[in-house]
Amino acid sequence: MKREIWLWVHHRRGTIEDETFGLAAEACRLAGEVQGQTSVSAVCIDPDENMEAELKRLGSYGVEKVFVVTSGSSSQSRGELYASILTNMIRESPPVFFLMAHDDQTAEIGSRVAAGLQAGLVTRAVDLRLDEDLKAEAVRPVDNGYVFERVEYNCGLPYIATILPSVLSPLPAGWNEDAEIIPLSVHLGAQEPKTEVLRVIEADPESLDIEEADIIVSAGRGMGKEDEFGSIYELAEYLGGSVAGTRPVIDRGLLPFDRQIGQTGKTVSPRLCVNCGISGANEYTAGIEKSNKIVAINKDPGARIFRFADLGLVGDVHQILPLLFSRINEKKGNGSGDE
């Protein structure tokens, strides 16, 4: 009997997020390492209406089946609820691997599922390996990303892994068949939930997780000292955006770690990413490549960040930002603040 590799469908507002296609590529690669022994399936919980065509499209990326579950609950914490659903699904038919892109939600879900199944879990993985005997190992960063460690799963199936989004690269669509959509009913029993959603509080841009932000203002070493950071917050407030930074900024304690963009931080996909005083090291640019529009401000015309920018401004960021504020005020004064 052919075993399966499962992946988690990341979706938002009726659209499958890019991380899912990267997971599909990783799942197909692992399946190729044990040719003929495994197939690739996906799990989607609580898809938005009219997403069936989107889910079928996963077939073009090597996914044979998509298990679709509608929880029907709006009061229970999604982490607890989704973990319960997945635990029951996996217990009935254990896959070889269950793969998710790493974020706050999947970190919680993965931990709950692994605890419920007494399964092996590797978080923030950057590489996975599977041999012909279905033995697996993973590589993940440690010591704040300065070194990497190789770990072996020493338990039975399934192997659970959350993978850093920055290492997930979708492959071009290479299959012509749609994925088979399989609706599932999952019975959770009479157990009372331990968590309940009392109300949903919409985050203001200043405190919004940078992975969710539509607009990001990111600061680098070139912004200078702490007392020179005020203009970054001011620009973010002007634009209705969230503040982020590069690793050197986080290492100096100017921003908390959850505001770091890059391979050892977070991968972002905002509508607009404004980069101030950032040279554009590979570790950082890997985290902003999925941005829709990239603006870069740097006094070095040869800075690497300009290779990625849709708009580049060469000059001292502390001189350019006041001019930018003035320009924004002019637009607002002319009644064209939406431009």
LINKA-V356716 format. One line per field, one symbol per residue. ss: DSSP state (a for helix, b for strand, c for the rest). phi: phi as a letter, one per 30 degrees, with the letter a starting at -180 (. if undefined). A space follows every 10 residues. Layout:
ss->???
phi->???
This chain:
ss->ccbbbbbbcc bbccbbcaaa aaaaaaaaaa aaaccccbbb bbbbbccccc caaaaaaaaa acccbbbbbc cccccccaaa aaaaaaaaaa aaccccbbbb bccaaaaaaa aaaaaaaccb bbbbbbbbbb cccccbbbbb bbaaacbbbb bbccccccbb bbbcaaaccc cccccccccb bbbbcccccc cccccccccc cccccccccc ccccbbbbbc aaaccaaaca aaaaaaaaac cbbbbcaaaa acccccaaab bccccbcccc cbbbbbcccc caaaaccccc ccbbbbbbcc cccaaaaccc bbbbccaaaa aaaaaaaaaa aaacccccc
phi->.ddbccbddd bahibddeed dddddddddd dddbeicbbc bbbbchdddi cedddddddd cjddbbdcbc dibccceded dddddddddd ddbdddbbcb ddadddddde ddddddchcd bcchdcabbb cdcicbbbcb dbhiidbbbc bcdcbddccc bccdedccbd ceebcccddd cbdbccccic ddddbbddac cdddedcded dcddbbcccb eddjdedcde dddddddedi cccbadeedd ddidbdedcd ckdcbcccbd dbbcccicdj deedddccdd ddbbcbbadc dcddeddcdd bcccldedcd dedddddddd ddddibddd
